């Protein structure tokens, strides 16, 4: 792998063959991914999107022979046809009303298939998109929107025909019924300072805060909420406390964001305990990237030295391995990138996958 640039990805979906299809995290690019061999083959650029676009897509969904890429900063829903090797794009409807909480670079976060429809869940976009996969017709569902808005991030859970997702800047959880297309807003607790992630364990939903606050435990059947505020004395955190809840060895672990330790919880007593495994380095930030049926994938960056490592945690036994997804067909990518930049009149940003010497070799 030495000498070959690695790819950062977040939006990835897998076909029946096990092959992944992913959007680059830091720039415009569609890649075919082989996780076992840790290789990414460049396929093409997403048309009509910025060549330097960062986090164009936050997630992807495989349906039949197509991969649906969910736009975050991107302008379009991009649909990659695996068999035809082509991209079809659908415009995102302009918001019907101006909402102060809507951020154009944080449009949508996730997509869920239900029957012949895909429901595209907002990050800050004012409404849920219902996309019919047979006709490509898009309907905006917005009657459920709370007045104070939302900032949906991680933690989407599916229970039967219902989607549950917590907001990252207040104490609401959206319950959306995909059958009736109606949404209910639940207000959970008093001390949970926005949610970074949510995980259903047994009958309860466990919700870790984005900013320092309580860990909330919610039972939707009884609507009972308990809040854990008693953190271990050694636990220290900054602005984004946690990055992800992982389920490993039949336990829940709360992975740090800007924090100095992993926490685990005794689910019966709700006691938080410091976990020595996967302990982050000093002055580092841990971000969750994506997961498969077998592993959780993370990236850790030292805030001072800017050095980073990529590691995955196996769900079965908690062991860790470092990984790096090396890229292939770099020359084709660089040529496509230059051509699109010229076409759009964009300045080409220097990135690991396209340095000054790469540009000079093309001109």
Protein Blocks (a to p, Z undefined) as FASTA:
>chain_A
ZZpacdddfbdcddfkopacdddfkbgcdddddfknopacdfbdcehiafklghkbfbdc
dehjbccdddfkbmbdcdddfklopacdddddddfbdcfklcfklmbfbdcdehjbccdd
dfklgcdddddfklopacddfklpcfklpadfehiacehjaccdddfkbcbdcdddfklo
pacdddehjklgcjfbdcdehjbccdddfbgcddddddfklopacddfbdcfklccdfbl
bfbdcdeehiacdddfbdcbdcdddfklopacddfehpacehiacddfbdcfkbccdddd
dfklopacdddddfklopacddddddehklmmmmmmmmmmmmnopacdddfklcfklmmm
mZZ
